[in-house]
Amino acid sequence: MSLFHGLSAFPITPADDHGVVDVEGVMRLTAHLSAAGVDSIGLLGSTGIYAYLTRAERRRAIRAAVQSVGGRTPLVIGIGTLRTDDAQALARDAEAEGADGLLMAPVSYTPLTQEEAYRHYAAVAGATHLPLCIYNNPSTTHFTFGTDLLERLAGIPTIAAVKMPPPPEGSVADELARLRAGPVGKLSIGYSGDWIAAEALLAGCDGWFSVLGGFLPTLARTLVTAARNGDAATVRHCNARLQPLWALFRAFGSLRVAYAAIHHLGLSEAQPPRPLLPLPDPDRQKVAEALRACTEEQA
């Protein structure tokens, strides 16, 4: 199976108020995900606060995760940053530390043109031998990949996948069919936006890049396994139980909910990086109630 197929679980990266990574915390979280049997771990994604960490701290996180999983679970490392040369350096760091793949968003301050994004990806993809996944995340980067750009990027040998944002609900199957009918179809096509995961999995997407998988990996794996087995009833049943959590993801942002969730589950006491603030107590209680609703049956 391709590196970018199945369940890719995205944990937080525990760090202190100064952005110093808690390596023992990284090891604990990644070991938890590996033991749960996720298909890959998406380290230093948006949930992993990559944009708030220095190059040195990112490398420390990678080293800790590699040591923790010991080759049992593939590691996909986020390398997004403003400058092309810095992204190339992050890619080389990841390769040197033993990562299995890369994930890159088109981070920018000055909005990128389609040509600038193409050259950025081409340069970074050529910096290592690792397979690279395009991180299409317009809600964060404010950059929209045109179809022509995705088709051009699909022709770069080391670009192997694309992580698509959630389209309007009810349209995943049509979008997936359209992408697969053209040059983008040579890539593994996965989706983020956990609230459309059931729809995407039932439509036959290659991968689910999951925030939920970063703190409830067994439940997330149940969804993926059921979809692989053609068990739509189980997928829909699990998804129905997850609706309160999906509503919180959309209301507060999945990152803030993820921090509240790992606190409630006893996985970490880390706080989000400032200026982000943890959810206030009433909203943390909503997260706890949503977690109970979706895990009672699993217990």
C-alpha positions as semicolon CSV with decimal commas, in nm:
position;residue;x (nm);y (nm);z (nm)
1;M;0,000;0,000;0,000
2;S;0,122;0,351;-0,081
3;L;0,257;0,568;0,199
4;F;-0,031;0,810;0,146
5;H;-0,313;0,553;0,163
6;G;-0,537;0,473;0,457
7;L;-0,548;0,653;0,790
8;S;-0,285;0,922;0,846
9;A;-0,316;1,039;1,207
10;F;-0,214;1,395;1,290
11;P;-0,117;1,453;1,655
12;I;-0,040;1,779;1,829
13;T;0,325;1,859;1,898
14;P;0,355;1,924;2,272
15;A;0,578;2,223;2,342
16;D;0,627;2,479;2,618
17;D;0,549;2,851;2,615
18;H;0,876;2,923;2,434
19;G;0,821;2,668;2,157
20;V;1,060;2,410;2,302
21;V;0,931;2,067;2,204
22;D;0,856;1,813;2,475
23;V;1,035;1,517;2,317
24;E;0,902;1,269;2,573
25;G;0,553;1,395;2,497
26;V;0,610;1,348;2,123
27;M;0,734;0,995;2,185
28;R;0,435;0,913;2,402
29;L;0,180;1,040;2,149
30;T;0,343;0,878;1,847
31;A;0,385;0,547;2,031
32;H;0,013;0,560;2,115
33;L;-0,077;0,608;1,749
34;S;0,162;0,341;1,629
35;A;0,026;0,088;1,878
36;A;-0,326;0,163;1,752
37;G;-0,225;0,054;1,403
38;V;-0,267;0,377;1,206
39;D;-0,133;0,359;0,849
40;S;0,092;0,663;0,895
41;I;0,156;0,948;1,136
42;G;0,141;1,304;1,003
43;L;0,393;1,477;1,226
44;L;0,423;1,857;1,218
45;G;0,103;1,915;1,025
46;S;-0,127;2,204;1,106
47;T;-0,244;2,015;1,415
48;G;0,124;1,966;1,492
49;I;0,179;2,346;1,503
50;Y;0,464;2,338;1,250
51;A;0,427;2,708;1,172
52;Y;0,500;2,796;1,535
53;L;0,821;2,595;1,568
54;T;1,181;2,672;1,471
55;R;1,379;2,449;1,241
56;A;1,578;2,312;1,536
57;E;1,264;2,225;1,733
58;R;1,101;2,061;1,432
59;R;1,409;1,844;1,392
60;R;1,398;1,746;1,759
61;A;1,035;1,643;1,717
62;I;1,118;1,428;1,413
63;R;1,407;1,261;1,592
64;A;1,184;1,178;1,889
65;A;0,910;1,035;1,669
66;V;1,153;0,823;1,467
67;Q;1,296;0,683;1,789
68;S;0,949;0,618;1,927
69;V;0,794;0,432;1,634
70;G;1,112;0,245;1,544
71;G;1,012;0,194;1,183
72;R;0,680;0,031;1,274
73;T;0,468;0,316;1,138
74;P;0,559;0,547;0,848
75;L;0,619;0,911;0,939
76;V;0,505;1,190;0,707
77;I;0,664;1,522;0,807
78;G;0,523;1,869;0,749
79;I;0,784;2,104;0,600
80;G;0,582;2,414;0,518
81;T;0,756;2,750;0,563
82;L;0,781;3,088;0,392
83;R;1,106;3,056;0,198
84;T;1,189;2,793;-0,062
85;D;1,545;2,743;0,063
86;D;1,418;2,697;0,418
87;A;1,164;2,439;0,301
88;Q;1,442;2,255;0,120
89;A;1,646;2,254;0,442
90;L;1,350;2,119;0,638
91;A;1,303;1,846;0,378
92;R;1,669;1,746;0,408
93;D;1,642;1,747;0,787
94;A;1,343;1,514;0,772
95;E;1,522;1,279;0,535
96;A;1,837;1,279;0,749
97;E;1,638;1,194;1,063
98;G;1,465;0,897;0,899
99;A;1,128;1,028;0,783
100;D;0,934;0,831;0,521
101;G;0,756;1,115;0,341
102;L;0,691;1,488;0,330
103;L;0,386;1,713;0,340
104;M;0,405;2,077;0,232
105;A;0,159;2,362;0,230
106;P;0,225;2,675;0,020
107;V;0,289;2,902;0,317
108;S;0,328;3,267;0,221
109;Y;0,290;3,625;0,339
110;T;0,272;3,783;-0,005
111;P;0,007;3,581;-0,193
112;L;0,166;3,337;-0,438
113;T;0,087;3,314;-0,806
114;Q;0,026;2,973;-0,960
115;E;0,369;2,985;-1,126
116;E;0,543;3,080;-0,800
117;A;0,376;2,788;-0,625
118;Y;0,479;2,549;-0,903
119;R;0,844;2,653;-0,884
120;H;0,838;2,637;-0,505
121;Y;0,710;2,279;-0,508
122;A;0,943;2,174;-0,789
123;A;1,245;2,306;-0,600
124;V;1,151;2,144;-0,269
125;A;1,046;1,815;-0,430
126;G;1,390;1,795;-0,587
127;A;1,574;1,849;-0,259
128;T;1,537;1,489;-0,136
129;H;1,436;1,144;-0,257
130;L;1,136;1,135;-0,022
131;P;0,783;1,128;-0,169
132;L;0,600;1,456;-0,120
133;C;0,232;1,522;-0,060
134;I;0,080;1,853;-0,171
135;Y;-0,099;2,009;0,125
136;N;-0,397;2,189;-0,027
137;N;-0,531;2,388;0,269
138;P;-0,679;2,717;0,150
139;S;-0,853;2,792;0,482
140;T;-0,508;2,833;0,639
141;T;-0,282;2,937;0,352
142;H;-0,535;3,144;0,156
143;F;-0,391;2,988;-0,159
144;T;-0,608;2,804;-0,409
145;F;-0,455;2,537;-0,632
146;G;-0,592;2,563;-0,983
147;T;-0,656;2,240;-1,171
148;D;-0,379;2,328;-1,416
149;L;-0,132;2,369;-1,130
150;L;-0,223;2,036;-0,972
151;E;-0,184;1,868;-1,311
152;R;0,162;2,023;-1,360
153;L;0,270;1,921;-1,011
154;A;0,152;1,565;-1,074
155;G;0,425;1,542;-1,337
156;I;0,707;1,596;-1,086
157;P;0,852;1,252;-1,008
158;T;0,874;1,278;-0,629
159;I;0,529;1,433;-0,583
160;A;0,314;1,134;-0,492
161;A;-0,005;1,262;-0,332
162;V;-0,239;1,550;-0,270
163;K;-0,424;1,628;0,052
164;M;-0,748;1,793;-0,054
165;P;-0,962;2,025;0,159
166;P;-1,328;1,943;0,223
167;P;-1,548;2,042;-0,072
168;P;-1,916;2,119;-0,015
169;E;-2,083;1,820;0,147
170;G;-2,235;1,587;-0,105
171;S;-1,979;1,668;-0,375
172;V;-1,677;1,456;-0,278
173;A;-1,751;1,169;-0,518
174;D;-1,788;1,406;-0,813
175;E;-1,466;1,591;-0,729
176;L;-1,275;1,267;-0,680
177;A;-1,396;1,132;-1,014
178;R;-1,298;1,454;-1,189
179;L;-0,948;1,454;-1,039
180;R;-0,891;1,088;-1,118
181;A;-0,998;1,134;-1,477
182;G;-0,704;1,367;-1,547
183;P;-0,330;1,381;-1,475
184;V;-0,394;1,430;-1,101
185;G;-0,529;1,076;-1,098
186;K;-0,175;0,938;-1,089
187;L;-0,141;1,080;-0,736
188;S;-0,284;0,935;-0,417
189;I;-0,583;1,159;-0,342
190;G;-0,680;1,202;0,019
191;Y;-0,899;1,437;0,219
192;S;-0,882;1,639;0,538
193;G;-1,172;1,810;0,712
194;D;-1,283;1,526;0,937
195;W;-1,653;1,607;0,912
196;I;-1,654;1,490;0,548
197;A;-1,440;1,183;0,620
198;A;-1,726;0,935;0,601
199;E;-1,838;1,075;0,267
200;A;-1,482;1,074;0,131
201;L;-1,409;0,721;0,252
202;L;-1,731;0,585;0,104
203;A;-1,648;0,765;-0,222
204;G;-1,323;0,565;-0,233
205;C;-1,060;0,829;-0,155
206;D;-0,709;0,694;-0,109
207;G;-0,637;0,847;0,229
208;W;-0,787;1,025;0,528
209;F;-0,560;1,289;0,685
210;S;-0,724;1,291;1,025
211;V;-0,718;1,515;1,331
212;L;-0,946;1,265;1,506
213;G;-0,688;0,996;1,436
214;G;-0,437;1,197;1,640
215;F;-0,627;1,138;1,965
216;L;-0,885;0,862;1,895
217;P;-0,692;0,643;1,652
218;T;-0,889;0,325;1,716
219;L;-1,220;0,490;1,632
220;A;-1,071;0,655;1,324
221;R;-0,928;0,322;1,214
222;T;-1,272;0,162;1,254
223;L;-1,411;0,409;1,000
224;V;-1,132;0,340;0,751
225;T;-1,151;-0,037;0,791
226;A;-1,528;-0,040;0,749
227;A;-1,501;0,168;0,432
228;R;-1,232;-0,065;0,293
229;N;-1,463;-0,359;0,359
230;G;-1,760;-0,194;0,193
231;D;-1,944;-0,172;0,526
232;A;-2,125;0,154;0,468
233;A;-2,361;0,094;0,759
234;T;-2,076;0,093;1,011
235;V;-1,920;0,402;0,854
236;R;-2,248;0,591;0,877
237;H;-2,315;0,469;1,230
238;C;-1,975;0,586;1,354
239;N;-2,013;0,914;1,171
240;A;-2,350;0,977;1,333
241;R;-2,195;0,935;1,678
242;L;-1,920;1,178;1,579
243;Q;-2,153;1,460;1,476
244;P;-2,120;1,654;1,807
245;L;-1,742;1,646;1,772
246;W;-1,756;1,751;1,405
247;A;-1,976;2,046;1,507
248;L;-1,710;2,155;1,757
249;F;-1,435;2,121;1,495
250;R;-1,626;2,357;1,270
251;A;-1,719;2,599;1,548
252;F;-1,382;2,633;1,722
253;G;-1,128;2,492;1,475
254;S;-1,001;2,137;1,499
255;L;-0,668;2,243;1,654
256;R;-0,828;2,394;1,965
257;V;-1,059;2,094;1,999
258;A;-0,765;1,855;1,962
259;Y;-0,586;2,018;2,256
260;A;-0,898;1,998;2,470
261;A;-0,948;1,635;2,367
262;I;-0,597;1,520;2,455
263;H;-0,630;1,690;2,795
264;H;-0,957;1,510;2,863
265;L;-0,813;1,177;2,749
266;G;-0,501;1,218;2,962
267;L;-0,264;1,206;2,665
268;S;-0,092;1,541;2,725
269;E;-0,116;1,859;2,929
270;A;0,033;2,074;2,650
271;Q;-0,125;2,408;2,565
272;P;-0,163;2,558;2,217
273;P;0,107;2,808;2,114
274;R;0,033;3,173;2,188
275;P;-0,139;3,378;2,066
276;L;-0,378;3,080;2,038
277;L;-0,569;3,021;2,360
278;P;-0,712;2,699;2,502
279;L;-1,087;2,664;2,494
280;P;-1,263;2,809;2,799
281;D;-1,406;2,566;3,052
282;P;-1,765;2,560;2,919
283;D;-1,641;2,469;2,571
284;R;-1,396;2,214;2,710
285;Q;-1,696;2,053;2,876
286;K;-1,866;2,034;2,537
287;V;-1,561;1,855;2,401
288;A;-1,572;1,608;2,692
289;E;-1,940;1,539;2,627
290;A;-1,877;1,490;2,256
291;L;-1,593;1,247;2,331
292;R;-1,818;1,046;2,561
293;A;-2,087;1,034;2,292
294;C;-1,852;0,886;2,034
295;T;-1,656;0,651;2,260
296;E;-1,918;0,497;2,491
297;E;-1,992;0,223;2,239
298;Q;-1,620;0,157;2,187
299;A;-1,559;0,098;2,560
